[in-house]
Amino acid sequence: MGIFSKIFDKNRMLLKKYSRIVEAINGYEQDIEKFEINDFAKKTDEFKARVSEGQSLDSVLPEAFALAREAAKRAVGMRPFDVQLMGALALNEGKIAEMKTGEGKTLVATMPLYLNALSGKGCHLATVNDYLAKRDAGWMGPVYEYLGLRAGFIQAAMEPSLRKDAYNCDITYGTANEFGFDYLRDNLVYSLENKVQRGHNFVIVDEADSILIDEARTPLIISGPAQDSSNLYRQFAFFAKRFQAEKDFVVDEKDRTVTLTDEGIAKAEKLLQIDNLYDPSNYDYIFHLLNALKAMILYKKEVDYLVTQEGEVVIVDEFTGRLLPGRRYSEGLHQAIEAKENVQIRQESVTFATITFQNYFKQYDKVAGMTGTAATEESEFISMYNTPVAVIPTNKDVIRQDKEDSIYKTKEEKNEAIINEIAERYEKGQPVLVGTTSIEKSELLSKMLQKRGVPHEVLNAKYHEREAEIVAKAGERKTITIATNMAGRGTDIKLGDGVVELGGLYVLGTERHESRRIDNQLVGRSGRQGDPGESRFFLSTEDDLIRLFGGERMQSIMNTLKIERGQPIEHSLLSRIIFSAQKKIEGMHFEIRKRLYELDSVIDQQRSAIYAHRDWVLKGDEIDSNVFEIIEDVVDRRLSGLEQLPPFEDIKVSFSFLPAGDIGRLKGLNNVEELRNSALSLLQEIFVEKKTSFGDEFPQVMKYIMLRMIDERWRRHLEAIEHLKDSVGLRAYGQKDPVIEFKKESFILFQQLTDSLYDDIASAIVRIVRVDSDKAKQNADKEFRSLQAVHSDFSGSGGDKKGDVGGKKKGTKRFKVKR
């Protein structure tokens, strides 16, 4: 039996199970239809009581889903179909529900969100942008209100107090980015009251393939400003113009890397007036030069980024074509692009906190997702998130006609054919959705249509404010819409009057995407809920995908067949070449995501240990006992391995952090045990003395000091981890496994972090002087507000699978992770 047959049989069995549960849900409908409005909230209270008394959510599911369905019918005028109930059941089981475009995923989510909110722990719905989060919370809010629950939403620029209120609702809508950033920010606060999230119970990820797969290649980063290197960036932007591709450096477009040749190295040494570019002291020069060359060659204006009228370089999302204000390329690349464009260079950033989507969503007790395209990625969903895919049938059969690709020899011929096709459909009155892969290409087609006199709308990152409005009208007669990738995703395209008779919405793809799944998303915009529709892709052998992964073979076939100018070819062999190219790129991207996940899973153990200790300090319990344990750890490490009492001069060096006037108490002792007891006694006396002099302020002062030290040491650790990532990849040349090397060395770095942190705290106890706690808090708050949330590039060798965070030694709060 083939793999697809197994998947089909497994899904068919799952749907049979769901059908039986749907029958049970439907069995409650007649009784619930008789409910008065007040009965809904009362029933919700009854469900909450049953759950709090120990009943499982599954035991109340049929009646709860029936109640939620009736609430939706009354509050927003929509009664979920049986297939929508199946989708809701899949979500409740922690699966990815594959539901085609237009099948009502927004409504489907209300039922499992309602059920899982009965525990009182709150539920989240993560979507792709602020517009959809606000829209869906407002749209479905009346349903939850009818049921006696509260729904809220978070937005990128929302004040902390409003965020906290939104999280305190039973159901919270927001973007995946904001949920992740709030988690990181919560682990940088200096007061428990400033935390906004209240746990991670259940999350539904909308557009799950986009968030959990496409965007999982890059981590979420909270960063702050560092030293100014503007002059160096400008200097190397100027130098880069003197370097010639192939002669001075080699470009790998697939991996987006640049490598210097011997001639390039010699040229750099001459320009910089140095003897050896690869001397360790010149590392910064290599870093700046390679970034300048990448910025010049690999990152294109109007494709990868835009420059605003205010002179800001803004990244364009490669998956959706939307602008990503506030996000920046990491490791100095963004500054190199700013220097290239001759705009103001913002300071480099220092990472304070970071996490991947894979490890963020693992914080939840249960994760589910919904999207129109998921089945082809089920193995990745399972391996990364433990979320199998359930393919939910459509309410009505899909009757859209998907035509063979039309392949042309050149881009020019392809574009001419596209314009002719659009003009012909426009004259007929049929609406056309044109999918492009970049802003540059969408605007080229727009100019060509203007020249031809064909009215149209452009939907790309430059006009995202009108995104939903444009998409909503894309199915009306004589409407031509040019969309960058999947811009407008989340908004249904409904057919206007008379469009069904014209054949429905015609989707015209101007290029195959790197992922076939994203092509399917574009095609899926047509033929919703049994509507007619049509799709076709227009390609050329000069398209990036074909050029990089099969262009020579494709050109050879075209030449052999003696294709005349303007004549397309449709052949299964060519389609196989394109599909093979897409599979290669998808494989590359999967390896990047896998490597990122493995690496971050190693760091995740350390992050969890740090954050757990930080929370313990924030709560402020047992500060005294914890400090005594830290003191004991510091003393024991200094005496570790000693069998005989060392000379006093050596003791002075080991305990140099002690006050000069007190260290004499460690002189004239008889053995190591006496030295240990004397050192502990001295440090404990100093601690009690400081505590007495500070009075009631002491717990707050110690809390502030310990949190500052934890944050500073963690920041430095993340910086060291970045350097380690860069270096372990080279170990492969020495026949060493980079993964094992990274895990081993990151563990050593983390041990160094904990040792240094405890030394810092011991020194602080000795050196502490009275501080203005209010002023210190103000400074901490000011620094917190200066931090920037970045969903940026991430690279490095893989790490090992996630292990458990170990327990405490001798009852201490010392951080422990598995080797």
ABEGO torsion letter per residue (X at the ends): XBAAAAAAAAAAAAAAAAAAAAAAAAAAAAAAAABBAAAAAAAAAAAAAAAAAGBBAAAAAAAAAAAAAAAAAAAAGBBBBAAAAAAAAAAAAGBBBBBBBGAGAAAAAAAAAAAAAAAGAEBBBBBABAAAAAAAAAAAAAAAAAAGBBBBBBBAABBAAAAAAAAABABBBBBAAAAAAAAAAAAABABAAABABAEBABBBBBGAAAAAAAAAABBBBBBBBBBBAAAAAAAAAAAAAABBBGAABBBBAAAGBBBBBAAAAAAAAAAAGBABAABAAAAAAAAAAAAAAAAAAABBBGAABBBBAAGBBBBBBAAAGBBBBGBBBBGGAAAAAAAAAGBBBBBBBBBABBBBAAAAAAABABBBBBBABAAAAAAAAAAAAGBBBBBBBBABBBABBBBBBBBBABAAAAAAAAAAAAAAAAAAGBBBBBBBABAAAAAAAAAAAAAAGBBBBBBBAAAAAAAAAAAAAAABBGBBBBBBEABGBGBBBBBBBGAAAAGEBBBBBABBBABAAAAAAAAAABGBGGBBBBBBBBBBAABAAAAAAGAAAAAAAAAAAGBBBGBBBBBAAAAAAAAAAAAAAAAAAAAAAAAAAAAAAAAAAAAAAAAAAAAAAAAGBGAAAAAAAAAAAAAAAAABGBABBBBAAAAAAAAAABBAAAAAAABGBABAAAAAAAAAAAAAAAAAAAAAAAEAAAAAAAAAAAAAAAAAAAAAAAAAAAAAAAAAAAAAAAGBBAAAAAAAAAAAAAAAAAAAAAAAAAAAAAABBBBBAAAAAAAAAAAAAABBBBBBBBBEBBBBBBBBBBBBBGGBABBBBBX
